[in-house]
Structures are given as structure tokens and as C-alpha cells.
Amino acid sequence: MGFFRRKRQQPPTPPAAPDPAAAGPADLDDLDERGWDAVTQAVSQHHPGAREFHVAYSPGLHFGSALQGCSALPGPDHWFYVTYGLTELWGKDSDDPTTSGFGYELTMRVRRSPTEETPPEWPYRALVVLAQYVRSGPQELWLGDRIRLANGVTDDPDGALTTLAVRLDPVVEPIETPNGRVAFWQAVALTDTDVEEAKRSTTDEVLERLATDNALLITDPERR
């Protein structure tokens, strides 16, 4: 998994189809990226002019990956991550005209220092793990759910963040696309202490408490 600037992303090709890597420029121009472009437009308007960092998940959606890719956009004090692949990125595949794929893409906000020029990679891993749960978990993912990650949220083996909670993104509003409605669900990292508190009350109450001093619920990997 490595960084690259996305110029024009082509969909993965099923084995029976021609290899898109062999397509000429005119063929690539014909690719239908309406779902992908709608997601990009929805998030980029909140980060005008920001450089987009993108990773692709191999081997791609059609070959078993939970996501096609994930982008990170820099803000003054945080990185904004958004997934691509839980909704229908290209043509309409499902029979439900009102909803695109699962109906949402995942977002995450991660603390950024003013001198940090490259986004950390661990959020890409955390988000694809959450996407794997969406696709193969024992039950559907809902707003307010908490999913514990086996190896923790960050790449720090001593880190205190163990669990991702899900809420509706407070900034990026749901959109209507040619493939159906797409919402944006924010993943917020919690400690075991937060989780115990949520068990005594609710996830929403814990997130409301955390938002008192951190309205966007930016994940700080150093939080204990």
C-alpha cells in the first residue's frame, strides 16, 4: 500500500474482461466514474485546493478487497480521510435505485502537526479493517456501533486507542448521486475507558462528551 496522487482511477476488471492497463487514452476517457467523482466532489469542497494523497487497496474490489482506495486531504490541524468502495463507484450494479452500495463511505479525522507533509498510514489500515467488518461482519454496521480492532487503531503497540465508534459525519452531508444516496460516516477512535463508559451509557453520550473540547472528534493517536 503506497501513496500516489490520483489523476484518473480506473475500476478493476473482472478476469473475463480486457485488461484496462492495456487501454489507450481514448478508452480511459470513456470510463464511467460518476460514483467516484460524486464522493470526491462532496469532500473536496471542504478542502479547496488541498493536495490529495491516495492509496489503492490490492487486489481491488472485484478481487476481494474491502475497499478500492482511500484518500487523505490536509487541513490546518488534521488529516481528513475518506474511503472509496462501500458505495457504487462506477455504474449502477444493485437493484436499489435509491441507495448506492451500502449507502455510505467512511471518514476519519486525525491530528496533524503544522509541519507534517505526509499523512500517517495507520488510518488507511484502520479504515480498511472497518470496511472488512462492513462486508463480512456477523451483523450490519449502524451509527453508534463500536468495533474493536484486534491490533489496535494506530501502529503504536502501546497505544490506548483500541476501538472505532461510528457517527454521522458532522461536516460532509449526504449526497444524491446517479447511483443513489451516499452518506458519510465518521470513524472515531476510543480508548478502553471510553468503551466502558459507553457500556454504562451509550456511544452517543461518550462522543458528545468528547466533542465538548473537540467538536470534529479529531483522533489524536497520543491520547491516553
C-alpha positions in Angstrom: 0.0 0.0 0.0 1.7 3.2 -1.1 0.9 6.8 -1.7 0.2 8.3 -5.1 -1.6 11.3 -6.5 -4.8 10.2 -8.1 -5.1 11.6 -11.6 -7.6 9.1 -13.2 -8.5 6.0 -11.3 -9.8 3.1 -13.4 -12.0 0.3 -12.0 -10.7 -3.2 -11.5 -11.5 -5.5 -14.3 -13.1 -9.0 -13.9 -10.9 -11.8 -15.4 -13.1 -12.2 -18.5 -12.8 -8.5 -19.4 -9.9 -6.9 -21.3 -7.0 -5.6 -19.2 -7.7 -1.9 -18.5 -3.9 -1.3 -18.2 -3.7 -2.0 -21.9 -6.4 0.5 -22.8 -5.4 3.6 -24.7 -6.1 7.2 -23.6 -9.4 7.3 -25.5 -10.6 4.1 -23.7 -9.8 5.6 -20.3 -11.7 8.7 -21.1 -14.8 6.6 -21.6 -14.7 5.0 -18.1 -17.8 5.9 -16.0 -16.5 7.3 -12.7 -19.7 9.0 -11.7 -19.9 7.4 -8.3 -16.3 8.1 -7.5 -16.5 11.7 -8.8 -19.5 12.4 -6.6 -17.7 11.3 -3.5 -14.7 13.4 -4.4 -16.7 16.5 -5.1 -18.6 16.1 -1.8 -15.4 16.1 0.3 -13.1 18.3 -1.7 -15.4 21.3 -1.4 -14.5 21.4 2.3 -10.7 21.3 1.5 -10.4 23.6 -1.5 -7.0 23.4 -3.2 -5.8 20.7 -0.9 -3.4 18.1 -2.2 -5.0 14.7 -2.3 -3.0 11.7 -1.1 -4.4 8.4 -2.3 -3.8 4.7 -1.7 -5.2 1.8 -3.6 -6.0 -1.5 -1.9 -4.8 -4.5 -3.8 -6.2 -6.6 -5.4 -9.2 -4.3 -5.8 -12.9 -4.6 -5.1 -13.7 -7.2 -7.8 -11.0 -9.5 -6.5 -11.8 -9.4 -2.8 -10.6 -6.2 -1.2 -13.0 -4.4 1.1 -12.2 -1.0 -0.5 -10.9 0.2 -3.8 -9.0 3.1 -2.2 -8.8 5.8 0.4 -7.8 9.5 0.2 -6.3 11.9 2.8 -6.7 15.6 2.5 -4.7 18.0 4.7 -6.4 20.6 6.9 -4.8 23.2 9.2 -4.8 20.8 12.3 -5.9 17.5 11.0 -5.9 15.0 8.1 -9.3 14.1 6.6 -9.6 10.6 5.3 -12.4 9.2 3.1 -12.9 5.7 1.7 -13.9 4.7 -1.8 -15.6 1.4 -2.3 -18.6 0.9 0.1 -20.7 2.7 -2.5 -21.0 2.1 -6.2 -18.1 4.0 -7.7 -18.8 3.3 -11.3 -22.0 2.1 -13.0 -25.1 1.1 -11.1 -24.9 -2.6 -10.0 -27.6 -3.1 -7.4 -31.3 -3.3 -7.9 -32.0 -0.5 -5.4 -32.1 2.8 -7.3 -32.3 4.9 -4.1 -29.1 3.8 -2.4 -25.5 3.5 -3.7 -23.9 0.3 -2.4 -24.0 0.1 1.4 -25.2 3.7 1.3 -22.2 5.3 2.9 -18.4 5.9 2.8 -16.3 6.1 5.9 -14.4 9.2 7.0 -11.8 9.8 9.7 -10.1 12.9 11.1 -6.6 12.5 12.5 -4.5 15.1 14.4 -1.9 16.8 12.2 1.1 18.9 13.2 1.8 22.1 11.1 5.0 20.6 9.7 3.5 17.2 8.8 3.5 16.9 5.0 2.6 13.3 4.5 -0.5 11.6 6.1 0.2 8.7 8.5 -0.6 5.3 7.1 -2.3 3.6 10.1 -5.7 5.3 9.4 -5.7 3.6 6.0 -5.3 0.3 7.7 -7.9 1.1 10.4 -10.5 2.1 7.8 -10.0 -1.0 5.6 -10.4 -3.2 8.7 -13.7 -1.4 9.5 -14.7 -1.8 5.8 -13.9 -5.6 6.1 -16.3 -5.7 9.0 -19.0 -4.0 6.9 -18.6 -6.6 4.2 -18.2 -9.7 6.3 -19.1 -9.0 9.9 -21.7 -11.0 11.8 -24.1 -8.2 11.6 -24.7 -4.8 9.8 -22.8 -1.7 10.8 -25.0 1.0 12.3 -24.5 4.5 13.5 -23.5 4.4 17.2 -21.8 1.0 16.8 -18.3 0.3 18.3 -15.9 -2.1 16.6 -12.8 -3.2 18.5 -9.7 -3.7 16.3 -7.6 -6.7 17.1 -4.3 -4.9 16.7 -5.5 -1.5 18.0 -6.3 1.5 16.0 -2.9 3.0 15.5 0.5 1.5 14.7 1.7 2.0 18.3 1.7 -1.3 20.1 1.4 0.6 23.4 -1.3 3.0 22.2 -4.5 3.4 24.1 -6.9 3.6 21.2 -8.5 0.2 20.6 -11.9 0.8 19.2 -13.7 2.7 16.4 -17.1 4.2 17.0 -19.3 5.4 14.1 -21.3 8.5 13.9 -22.7 10.6 11.0 -20.0 12.9 9.7 -20.7 16.4 11.1 -19.4 18.3 8.0 -19.8 16.3 4.9 -23.6 16.0 4.2 -25.3 13.1 2.4 -25.4 13.4 -1.3 -27.6 12.2 -4.2 -25.6 10.6 -6.9 -26.6 8.9 -10.2 -26.2 5.6 -8.4 -28.3 6.5 -5.3 -27.8 8.2 -2.0 -24.4 8.3 -0.3 -23.9 9.3 3.4 -20.6 9.8 5.2 -20.0 8.0 8.5 -17.1 9.2 10.6 -15.0 6.7 12.5 -13.8 8.0 15.9 -11.1 6.2 17.9 -11.9 5.3 21.5 -9.9 4.1 24.5 -11.0 1.1 26.7 -12.0 3.7 29.3 -14.3 5.3 26.7 -15.8 1.9 25.8 -16.5 1.1 29.5 -18.3 4.4 29.8 -20.3 3.7 26.7 -21.4 0.4 28.1 -22.8 2.2 31.1 -24.5 4.8 29.0 -24.3 5.0 25.2 -21.8 5.6 22.5 -23.5 8.8 21.5 -23.2 10.1 25.0 -19.5 9.4 25.1 -19.0 11.1 21.7 -21.0 14.1 22.9 -18.6 14.4 25.9 -15.5 14.1 23.7 -17.0 16.7 21.3 -17.2 19.3 24.1 -13.5 20.1 23.6 -13.1 18.5 20.2 -16.1 19.4 18.0 -14.9 17.5 14.9 -13.8 14.5 17.0 -10.3 14.6 15.6 -8.5 11.4 16.6 -5.3 12.1 18.5 -3.1 9.0 18.4 -1.3 10.1 21.6 -4.5 10.3 23.6 -4.4 8.1 26.7 
